Every structure is written in C-alpha cells, then in structure tokens.
Amino acid sequence: MKKKKAELTPGDALKRESERILVEQIRRQLALPPNKRTNFLRVRLPNGGTSL
C-alpha cells in the first residue's frame, strides 16, 4: 500500500518558510566575528579593554 504525501496548506508553507528564514538569519549572524556579533553589548574602557 502506497502512502500519499500530505499536501501543504498555505499556513504550513508559511510556517516552514519563516522557520527557514530564521535559521538563515542565525547562521549569518554566527558567521560574523565575535567582536561584530556582540558589539552592542561591549563598552570600551579607557585602557583599551572592553567590558560586557
């Protein structure tokens, strides 16, 4: 007996596409060097260091 493939409803297709875009965005962010990824968290200190 052959199994039929379940057809995607528009809601399922949209959910799958948004999940794919989210994963792509995360991978793009993780590909950046750490100083670019966490730039908004770091505060430059006078002696050249940084602090979170």
N, C-alpha and C positions, 0 to 999 in steps of 0.2 A: 504494500500500500504506500503510495507516494504522499508525502506531506506537502501541503500548499504553503507557499511563502505568504506570510502575513503582510498585507499591504499597509503602507504607512499612511496614517491620517495626516492632514496638514499640521495638526498640533504636534504629532510625533516628529515630523520632519523639522519643524521649527525648533523643537527642544534639542534634537540631535545636532542641528547646525549651530545653535547658540553654545552648546557644550564644546563643539569643535573649535569655535572661535575663542572661547575662554582658554582652552588648553594651548592654543596657538599663542595667545597673548602672554600666558605664563611662561612658555618656552622662550619667547622673545625677550622677556624681562630677565630670565635666568641666564640668558646668553651674554648679557652685559657684564662688564667687570664690576666687582663688589662696590667700588667707590661711586660708580654711576647708579647702581641699584639702591644704595642706602644714603644717597646724597641728602635727601630730605630729613634724615634722622641725625646726621652728624653736625656737630658745631665745631668750628675751627677754634683752636686755642692759640694764644699769643706766641707760645714757644714752638709752633709748627705742628703740634699734635692735633688729634681730634678727640671728641668725646661724644658718646651717644646720649 
